[in-house]
Amino acid sequence: MMPLIEKYLTKEIFKYFGIVLLTVVGIYLAVDFFQRIDDFLEADLPFSKIIRFYQLKIPSVIVQIAPVGILLAVSIVFGLMNKNNEIIALKSSGVGITYLLGPVVLIGLLLSLLIFLLSELIVPITISDANRIWNTEVKKKSAVTSKGNNIWIKGNRFICHIIYYNPANSTILGGTLNFFDNDFRLTRRVDAKKGVFENGKWIFYDIMEQKLDKKSNHYRVTFLEEREEPFDFLPEDIKRVVKKSEEMGFLELYAYIKNIENEGYDASVYKVDLYAKLAFPLVSFIMCLAGAGISSRSKLKGSLSVSIFYGICGAFLYWIFYSFCLSLGYGEMLPPFMAAWAANLVFLCFAILVFLK
């Protein structure tokens, strides 16, 4: 049977966590709705479809908001206990602050596990459906399709096949451009090893061009080192159809990376996201430690708002540092593992240090 103190802490933390989570998710959805309302009205999207769109987004929002929510919940509970002298009373009764850490650690680990399962089993399905509604029914974009690593783009008498697109540097790897006449006869085919978007235009490298000679009805083959090609699709058009890491579970993303590497392409961007799928859920555990350590300090006694403010600042700094490290990983300035885990390691040390003090 759970001891009374642990039961009290667990109940209070989950109570405030639920309140914070509902409040923040509600605010996020409201702000997001008013940002997109013009697009919904322009697309004449039914209200039921709008509701469905935001229902599909809720799991992803919860995953992103939960670490901040648990940090605020722990900060509020320990801040109230500190303000009401409950921590002093427990200490005078022989209950050390480290004893109170037990339920906090368990809650942090449990929430980390739940976030991982949610992002692994639910979010890939719901976010894929939400993106499909936004791209096809709101933005009316359907000229680009994909299957596995392959991307197909259909234009006006034009079809392009891309083996792999690297969103980090807007680079096409393994591209084939097919141009047709009015009778849908192939007039020109361009095979390029690489295509890079520079200064508003696509430059292709290591080109083999096959061009139809109408007199002889044969194709003339030409090899070029580089050339600009009339490819009207922007990187954003290609990026929106590339299957995103958040739309894949851990095992699916791992298999996706293996397929890319087996074809000889660099998968560093996806490796960062793969390690991040394991690193990010543990943020909840770290935030629990940090919130308990900050709010239980005697210097903050009687100042609940200050402890909550410190907690919010800590979460904000973590998010900035975490995003910065991921960016370094995407740019190949940090190894993928270090890019995903650096923020966790730094803030875990900070949380332990604050709690010990």
KAHUJO-V380366 format. One record per residue. RES is the residue in one small letter. NEAR is the number of other C-alpha atoms within 10 Angstrom. Layout:
((RES:NEAR) (RES:NEAR))
This chain:
((m:4) (m:7) (p:7) (l:9) (i:14) (e:16) (k:12) (y:12) (l:20) (t:17) (k:12) (e:17) (i:23) (f:17) (k:13) (y:19) (f:23) (g:15) (i:12) (v:20) (l:21) (l:15) (t:12) (v:17) (v:19) (g:14) (i:12) (y:14) (l:16) (a:12) (v:11) (d:12) (f:15) (f:11) (q:11) (r:11) (i:13) (d:11) (d:15) (f:20) (l:12) (e:10) (a:13) (d:11) (l:15) (p:11) (f:11) (s:8) (k:13) (i:18) (i:11) (r:14) (f:19) (y:18) (q:15) (l:21) (k:19) (i:18) (p:21) (s:19) (v:18) (i:19) (v:18) (q:16) (i:18) (a:23) (p:27) (v:24) (g:28) (i:29) (l:29) (l:30) (a:27) (v:32) (s:33) (i:24) (v:24) (f:27) (g:31) (l:20) (m:21) (n:23) (k:19) (n:13) (n:15) (e:14) (i:22) (i:18) (a:13) (l:16) (k:12) (s:10) (s:9) (g:10) (v:14) (g:13) (i:17) (t:9) (y:13) (l:17) (l:18) (g:12) (p:18) (v:23) (v:17) (l:14) (i:19) (g:24) (l:19) (l:15) (l:21) (s:24) (l:17) (l:14) (i:26) (f:22) (l:14) (l:17) (s:24) (e:19) (l:14) (i:16) (v:26) (p:20) (i:17) (t:20) (i:23) (s:18) (d:17) (a:17) (n:18) (r:18) (i:19) (w:17) (n:15) (t:12) (e:16) (v:19) (k:14) (k:11) (k:15) (s:13) (a:14) (v:18) (t:16) (s:16) (k:11) (g:12) (n:15) (n:15) (i:19) (w:18) (i:18) (k:15) (g:13) (n:9) (r:14) (f:17) (i:15) (c:19) (h:18) (i:21) (i:20) (y:22) (y:23) (n:20) (p:17) (a:14) (n:13) (s:18) (t:19) (i:23) (l:20) (g:17) (g:22) (t:20) (l:19) (n:18) (f:18) (f:15) (d:12) (n:8) (d:7) (f:10) (r:12) (l:17) (t:17) (r:19) (r:21) (v:20) (d:20) (a:25) (k:16) (k:20) (g:24) (v:18) (f:16) (e:10) (n:7) (g:9) (k:15) (w:22) (i:20) (f:24) (y:18) (d:15) (i:20) (m:18) (e:19) (q:19) (k:18) (l:17) (d:12) (k:9) (k:6) (s:8) (n:10) (h:12) (y:16) (r:12) (v:13) (t:11) (f:13) (l:12) (e:11) (e:15) (r:13) (e:13) (e:13) (p:9) (f:13) (d:11) (f:15) (l:13) (p:19) (e:10) (d:14) (i:22) (k:16) (r:16) (v:20) (v:20) (k:16) (k:16) (s:19) (e:19) (e:20) (m:21) (g:21) (f:22) (l:11) (e:14) (l:21) (y:16) (a:12) (y:20) (i:20) (k:14) (n:15) (i:17) (e:13) (n:10) (e:10) (g:9) (y:17) (d:15) (a:18) (s:19) (v:21) (y:22) (k:23) (v:26) (d:25) (l:24) (y:18) (a:20) (k:21) (l:15) (a:19) (f:21) (p:25) (l:22) (v:26) (s:26) (f:25) (i:25) (m:28) (c:30) (l:26) (a:27) (g:32) (a:29) (g:25) (i:25) (s:32) (s:26) (r:18) (s:14) (k:11) (l:16) (k:18) (g:16) (s:14) (l:19) (s:14) (v:16) (s:27) (i:21) (f:13) (y:17) (g:26) (i:18) (c:12) (g:21) (a:22) (f:13) (l:14) (y:18) (w:14) (i:13) (f:17) (y:21) (s:15) (f:14) (c:23) (l:27) (s:18) (l:18) (g:23) (y:23) (g:15) (e:15) (m:12) (l:17) (p:17) (p:25) (f:17) (m:18) (a:26) (a:28) (w:20) (a:17) (a:23) (n:21) (l:14) (v:12) (f:22) (l:19) (c:13) (f:17) (a:22) (i:14) (l:13) (v:18) (f:20) (l:11) (k:9))
